Amino acid sequence: MAKVCQLTGKKTQVGNNVSHANNKTKRKFYPNLHTKKFFLESEGVWVQLKVSGKAIRTINKKGLEASLIAAARKGTLSL
């Protein structure tokens, strides 16, 4: 599976390593992803999501259902 947050849509970015001599080589910046289980109270089931650290903080603050609804509205939800 790709390195993409299922809630926020964060994915790998590309940039340059820049040496002291100003040589530039390509590199990747990976998102801070974790596979985590959350309990969905409305349905009484556990849901396993691959989410970024920022998404985990958002879920802790707003709740899982509110976060899922917000991500669906933005169009970043990928389950």
C-alpha positions, 0 to 999 in steps of 0.5 A: 500500500502507498505511503498516503494518510487515509484521512488527510491525504498526506503523501510522499513529497520530493525534494533535493539533498543539497551538499556543502558544495551545492550538489543537488540529488533527489530525495523523498520526504515521507509522512509520519504514518502509523497503522492504528486501530480506532473504535467506531462507536456508532457501529460498534466496530474497530477500524484500522487506518493508516494515518499521519501523526497530525490525523491522530491528534485531530481524531483525539481532539474531534473524535473519529466520526467527526474526522471521517465526515470532515475528510469525506467533505474535503475529498481526502478520505480513502478507505 
